[in-house]
Each structure stands twice: as structure tokens, then as C-alpha cells.
């Protein structure tokens, strides 16, 4: 037995990785509940599939690398990755989407780089982007919210669509995506984007049934759910306030400038906040301690860059939502941000710190 | 007998130990760009093989007359003329493949594997060995291209030898094998990132095999006890 010599700060309460991860997983519950309420059982089925895949993949790689399997398999980080992937894919996507995504995220993005703490990219978002560029058709087959669907979708139907591609009554994914009025529906972000290219104004797009009364039927509540979970995490001090705050304000400022500049071709700020993966990204993905920036100043820069990128890609990019791409680009920038936002060491003045950096 | 050993060493270097594809990592641009199907990979591999043999032989044949100062432009000129030959031949006989390889066929000129061999080996050795070296390096490159092409085509489309008729003529349509049916292509395997990932896995596999072989061999040098002896008497 040896003395364990620790450097300062000598805190006596250490929060273990598994405890934090568990807390973050609990905090996703309100958002998942909203998803279940508006889009049915699909995401919950995908989350369970992804968790099983992630555990199997992680077990395989850990035993190949001869690591401590029990401690690393159940530290919750793999499960959290799987939950985030399950949340972000369309509810009626086929089963192999979540399996491939979770396996890619765990094996290639996380374990090949050396496991938890060594991955330069957020595993869940890298897995999601891989799926999005590999299977564009399946990854964009979002269904309309349940109340707008022409066909009912029970738990058994959802399971059957995910596994076999058809419901019990033989309806395909394409038919399920049909609105009561008989045309295929897209997500609010996608609808607005497509309408803009067709020459419709934002005000006209807001008449679309998929938008609902506010910013997006169902989507606003899902984002509100993740916002609630995020505030819970902030209160528990599981995540830092800097990243989400700077991300959301950056997105707010960018979209406000665009909105004031031309109200017909730019959606409102709240539309940006409460659609797509905005709140999920702000509180659950950008706050990843491994792939994000380290110091408070660094996190502010990191979040602001992400918010700016989300707005730019949503407005000018080829894909309707942008959080995953923005996160990956910011992950690449994080080491550079850390390099330039190193905090001043106590006792060193500014000039000598500068000299030390050079 | 000594000559035979040398050929063996050349083959070993070209095919495995110093493979231009997965060890020297030369010519990555065509390697990663055109290996989305097996047919493309074979087409580019054969073209590179041909250019490599011919340029090695020529460079070796004229090695006594090339001034050291301007050797690189001369090598490039030789390689470029052979690439032009290949390009014109493929344009004439395998037009479909010529089109699907596109810019990567003329880009063989800039393939560092070829100029690297001309500089490092052919310009210093006799014609026979240089030609053989070109053959082995070219085969090593072709082998990696084919492996990458196979994996990426199976993962991406679930087929093998898709479009083989572009390379071999109309009869080759029967070569097309559908390994399994995919409703949708796995685009990652066909796009360049997939090529990088598969390539990285190949390099890892090769290193793992090398490590295992090295671990299997007895460590002779560690067993003998060395002692420093200082003897002033003998001089």
C-alpha cells in the first residue's frame, strides 16, 4: 500500500464519473418523455437497442484491450452515448440505424482513440453524423407528431416498423409519414427551409400545421423538456453554466440580427431555440467534459462558436439542423481554444505568464 | 545464389515489409479516392504497376548518363511519358474505366511511390533488379488497392466486381457477385472517410501481425551475458 499523493486542490468530495453520468442520464428523462408523448414509442425502442449495442461493443473492445471491464463498462459513459444517439434519430428509422450508430460511436470514435477521456470527438454526435451522411433517406424520415398522423401508431406497430419496415396492418414508413391531408410531412426546420427555397415567407411557413401554435408542434415541448433537464443538471452542478449560456446567447444574438435584418426570410430567435436539437446540444452534448474546452473563458468561446455555426449551417447549409456538425467542428477547435485561453496561474502576473507561454 | 537472395529480399520488401500502400503510405490520394469498387482499384493498380515497371527499367538503363543535379526532372519526364501511354491505351480499350478513374489516371505521374522507387532504388541498381523491384512494389500497391476495393465495395454496395465489364469487356458482366442485398448503400464506406478508416484498420492489422511474429521468435540477444573485459596486454 502506498501513499496517494494528490496535488491541490485538496477537495474531499470527489464525484465519480459514474455518478455524474447517471445524473446526466436521469436529466434526459423529461425530454424523452416529451418525445414519447408526441412521437410514440420509437425513440425509446431505439434507445434500448443502442444501449444493448453499446454495451456489447464496449465489452468486446475492452476485453480485446485487456482493460478493467467491470469498472469501465458500467461507468455510464457508453450508456449515455447510446441514449443520446437513440434520442437524436428519427423514431421510425429501421433498427440497424441505431445499432450501426452506437457501434460506430463506441468502437471507432471512443475506444480506438483510447477510451473515455481520450476521444477528441463527442462519440454520440460523430456517430450521428456518420449515420446522417451514410443513410440520408432513413435519417430524415421523421414522422409528423402523433396527433397529425393519418394512421394510428401503437407500441406494437412502432416495433414492427422498426424491425420489419411495415406496421402490423402493412403500412410502410412513407405512408406513416403522411399527414391527415395526404402529403408527407417534414420537421419544422426542414419545412421552413424548403418553403424559403420555394419563395414563401416565414410568416406563410408558420401557417403550416407542423409548426403548430408556437414554434413547432411537439418539438417545442421536447426542447422544453431538455431545457428542464439541463437546468436540473446546472442546479446539481454536474455541468458548467458557461457552455450552454454562451451557446444559447450566441445563437440568440445571431438569429436576432438576421431576424431584424429581414423578417421574411429569417425565422425568429425562439424558433431557433425551440427546434431541432438545440437544447439537447446546449445542455447534454456541448457540455461533454472530454471533447469540449476546459477553462471558463475557453468554454465561453467554445459555446459562442457553436452557436454561430449552428445559425450559419441552419441558414445556409444543406441540412436542416446543424447541432451535430457544429459540435464536431467545435471539438476540432477545442485544443486550440484551450491553448489561447489558459487561465493565469495564481501568483504569476500577466506579463510573466505571457513570457511563460512563449 | 546471391542474386536469388536479393530477389527474395526485394519481393519481401515490396509485398510486405516496405509495402508502398500500408507502410510507406505513398500515393494515398489515388489509393483512397478510387478504391470505392474493386474494378476501379484493379484498373488503377494495373496502370500503376505498368508505369512502375517501365519507369524503373528506363531509369536504371540510363542511370550512368543522368547528371545528378537534374535527375528529378528527368525521372518525372520518363514517368509522365509512360503514364501518357497508359492513359491513351486505356482511353482506347477500356473507355468506361478510363472515364470512371477520371483525373486519377494522369495523376499517377505525381504518385510518390513511383518517383520514390526511381530515386531510391532504380537509379542505383542494374536493370534486372530494378525491373523486379518495380514489379514487386507495384504488386504490393495493387494488392492493397484490391483489398481496400473489396472491403469498401462489399460494405458500401454489397457487391463484388460491379462494373467489371468496363475493364475486361462485355463477357465480364457475369463476374458480378452480389454478396448480400442492401436496400440502401452504406455511403460512408464509399466516401473518402470510409477509405481512411478501412486503411487505418489494415495498418493496425499489419502491425498486429508483425508484433505477433516478433513475439513468437526467441529473443537471442537478451540471453547472452555480456561483460566488459579490459585487457591492456593485448594490443
Boltz contact constraints between the chains, C-beta under 6 A:
constraints:
  - contact:
      token1: [A, 130]
      token2: [B, 188]
      max_distance: 6.0
  - contact:
      token1: [A, 134]
      token2: [B, 186]
      max_distance: 6.0
  - contact:
      token1: [A, 134]
      token2: [B, 187]
      max_distance: 6.0
  - contact:
      token1: [A, 134]
      token2: [B, 188]
      max_distance: 6.0
  - contact:
      token1: [A, 135]
      token2: [B, 184]
      max_distance: 6.0
